[in-house]
Amino acid sequence: MLTTIKELALEGLSPDPHHDVTTDLDTLSELIFAIAPSARIIREKGVDVFYLVEEWAFALVPHQQNLSLYHASDLDISGFYERLKNVHLGDHCLLIDSLDRVNLNVLVELLALLKVDMVRKHQLDQALH
């Protein structure tokens, strides 16, 4: 169950986003499945939440004109700031205005890095318990 994303993050949730945002959501879902084929989606509070190894990994929050991609990794991703033009990096969040203006190769690299970090974290947690 999604408990990490605060209600504040869902305030701008749009039940009927612009067509371009819907297309970007579909593309991002495909990219996430490309790097994490075993992921499963559970829809929670109007948000598609991707689970890996029994824990949430990514969540896609559509807004009217853009979307937020939340991640559960604690990895410092500031090194991607220069390489991901037109993506606003925040705390556990990427705000994307349009994927048409984003280098998808760099975005996939970041998603894969986040996925590996989350899987390693889960494996470490399991080994310690």
GIPEQUI-V942961 format. One record per pair of residues at least 24 apart in sequence whose ideal C-beta (glycine too) atoms are under 7 Angstrom apart, sorted by the first residue. I is the first residue (numbers start at 1). GAP is how many residues later the second one is. Records with the same first field share a line. If there is no record, write none. Layout:
I = GAP / GAP
//
This chain:
1 = 43
2 = 42 / 47 / 54 / 57
4 = 52 / 68
5 = 54 / 65
9 = 52 / 59 / 61
10 = 35 / 37 / 51
12 = 51
13 = 33 / 34 / 48 / 49
14 = 48 / 49 / 50
15 = 31
17 = 45 / 46 / 47
18 = 46 / 47
20 = 78
21 = 41 / 42 / 44 / 45 / 46
24 = 43 / 72 / 74 / 75
25 = 35 / 37 / 42
27 = 72
28 = 32 / 41
29 = 31
31 = 76 / 77 / 80
32 = 26 / 79
35 = 73 / 76 / 77 / 80
36 = 79
52 = 63 / 66 / 67
53 = 66 / 69
55 = 67
57 = 58 / 61
66 = 29 / 30 / 31
67 = 29
68 = 25 / 27
69 = 25 / 27
71 = 43
72 = 46
73 = 41 / 44 / 45
75 = 38 / 39 / 42
77 = 33
80 = 26 / 30
84 = 26
//
